[in-house]
Amino acid sequence: MITWAKLVPSWAWALLGGLLLACLVGGAQQLRVIGLRGDVSDAQAAQAKAETRLSDYRLEVSERDRRATAAAREEERRRQVAVDEVEEDGQRKLAAARGDAADAAGARDRLQLEVNRLRASRAATCNTIAAQQRQAGDRAFTVLADLFERADHRAGELAAALDRSRVAGRQCEAAYGAVRGG
């Protein structure tokens, strides 16, 4: 076996060794490339999985935001409806208070007419009494009648103001309670 090996020139052995070395290096590189391809395909699969999870998460967040926005809009609508109902109720009560104030003013006016009628009848019936006594009595009666008229008028104004402020206060409390959910 050694004899035929001596027949092959040394440069051929060097070439054959170089070819063998090149095949070994090429084979190792091929194995490395195959391994890297597997790593690349694993990385691509992991990236696709991560992108899918990210897409799912974005969809979930978007859905959560949509629900939260819808809930906020619904709550705002509920509060506005409650405030509107309270305002309508307050307007009805204020109209009723104005009607009551108008009724009271009518009663005051009728009472004033009665006082004026009594003034006139007193003057007619007191002709027989002495002039000084009648004048003093008329003055006292007139002062009392005027005082009563002014006091009654002021009481009516105060009652109307009180009714307005009471209705407005209750309306405000009701609106606050409706907005707070209680």
C-alpha positions in Angstrom: 0.0 0.0 0.0 2.8 2.3 0.7 4.3 1.6 -2.7 1.5 3.1 -4.7 1.4 6.1 -2.3 5.0 6.8 -3.3 3.9 7.0 -7.0 1.7 9.9 -6.3 3.6 13.2 -6.3 3.7 15.2 -3.1 2.0 18.2 -4.6 -1.0 15.9 -5.4 -1.0 14.9 -1.7 -1.0 18.5 -0.7 -3.8 19.2 -3.1 -5.8 16.2 -1.9 -5.2 17.4 1.8 -6.3 20.9 0.8 -9.4 19.5 -0.8 -10.1 17.3 2.2 -9.6 20.3 4.5 -11.9 22.4 2.3 -14.6 19.7 2.4 -14.3 19.5 6.1 -14.5 23.3 6.5 -17.3 23.5 4.0 -19.2 20.7 5.8 -18.8 22.4 9.2 -20.0 25.7 7.6 -23.0 23.9 6.1 -23.8 22.4 9.5 -23.5 25.9 11.1 -25.7 27.4 8.4 -28.3 24.7 8.9 -28.2 25.4 12.7 -28.6 29.1 12.1 -31.5 28.5 9.8 -33.2 26.6 12.5 -32.4 29.5 15.0 -33.7 32.0 12.5 -36.9 30.1 11.9 -37.3 29.8 15.7 -36.7 33.5 16.1 -39.2 34.2 13.3 -41.8 32.0 15.0 -41.2 33.7 18.3 -41.5 37.1 16.6 -44.8 36.1 15.0 -46.1 34.8 18.3 -45.0 38.1 20.0 -46.7 40.1 17.3 -49.9 38.1 17.7 -49.8 38.7 21.5 -49.2 42.4 20.9 -52.1 42.6 18.4 -54.3 40.7 20.9 -53.3 43.1 23.7 -53.9 46.2 21.5 -57.4 44.8 20.6 -58.1 44.1 24.3 -57.0 47.7 25.3 -59.1 49.2 22.5 -62.1 47.2 23.6 -61.6 48.2 27.2 -61.3 51.9 26.2 -64.4 51.6 24.1 -66.3 50.1 27.1 -65.0 52.8 29.5 -66.0 55.6 27.1 -69.5 54.1 26.7 -69.9 53.8 30.4 -68.7 57.4 30.9 -71.2 58.6 28.3 -74.0 56.6 29.9 -73.2 58.0 33.3 -73.1 61.6 31.9 -76.5 60.9 30.2 -77.9 59.6 33.5 -76.7 62.6 35.4 -78.0 65.0 32.8 -81.4 63.3 32.8 -81.5 63.5 36.7 -80.6 67.2 36.7 -83.2 67.9 34.0 -85.9 66.2 36.0 -84.9 68.1 39.1 -85.0 71.4 37.2 -88.4 70.6 35.7 -89.7 69.7 39.2 -88.2 73.0 40.6 -89.8 75.0 37.8 -93.2 73.4 38.7 -92.8 74.2 42.4 -91.7 77.7 41.6 -94.7 78.2 39.4 -96.9 76.9 42.2 -95.2 79.3 44.7 -95.8 82.2 42.3 -99.5 81.2 42.0 -99.7 81.1 45.8 -98.1 84.5 46.0 -100.6 85.8 43.5 -103.4 84.4 45.5 -102.0 86.0 48.7 -101.7 89.3 46.8 -105.3 89.0 45.7 -106.4 88.3 49.3 -104.3 91.3 50.4 -106.0 93.5 47.8 -109.4 92.4 48.9 -108.6 93.1 52.5 -107.3 96.5 51.6 -110.5 97.2 49.7 -112.4 96.2 52.9 -110.2 98.5 55.0 -110.9 101.4 52.5 -114.6 100.6 52.7 -114.5 100.7 56.5 -112.7 104.0 56.3 -115.4 105.4 54.2 -118.2 104.1 56.3 -116.6 105.3 59.5 -116.4 108.8 58.1 -120.1 108.7 57.2 -121.2 107.3 60.6 -119.1 109.5 62.7 -120.8 112.8 61.7 -122.5 113.2 65.1 -119.3 113.0 67.1 -117.3 116.0 67.9 -115.0 117.2 65.1 -111.9 116.9 67.3 -112.6 113.4 68.5 -113.4 112.3 65.0 -110.3 113.8 63.5 -108.1 112.2 66.2 -109.8 108.8 65.7 -109.6 109.2 61.9 -105.9 109.9 62.1 -105.3 106.9 64.3 -107.4 104.7 62.1 -105.6 106.0 59.0 -102.2 105.5 60.5 -103.1 102.0 61.6 -104.6 101.2 58.2 -101.5 102.5 56.3 -99.2 100.6 58.7 -101.2 97.5 58.1 -101.1 98.0 54.3 -97.3 98.5 54.2 -96.7 95.6 56.6 -98.9 93.3 54.6 -97.3 94.3 51.3 -93.8 93.8 52.7 -94.8 90.4 54.2 -96.0 89.4 50.7 -92.7 90.4 49.2 -90.8 88.5 51.8 -93.0 85.4 51.5 -92.4 85.4 47.7 -88.7 85.8 48.1 -88.7 83.0 50.7 -90.6 80.7 48.4 -88.2 81.3 45.5 -85.1 80.7 47.6 -86.6 77.6 49.2 -87.5 76.1 45.9 -84.1 77.0 44.4 -82.3 75.5 47.4 -84.3 72.3 47.3 -83.8 72.1 43.5 -80.0 72.5 44.0 -79.9 69.8 46.7 -81.9 67.4 44.5 -79.7 68.0 41.5 -76.6 67.4 43.6 -78.1 64.2 45.0 -79.0 63.0 41.5 -75.5 63.7 40.2 -73.9 62.0 43.2 -76.2 58.9 42.6 -78.1 59.2 45.9 
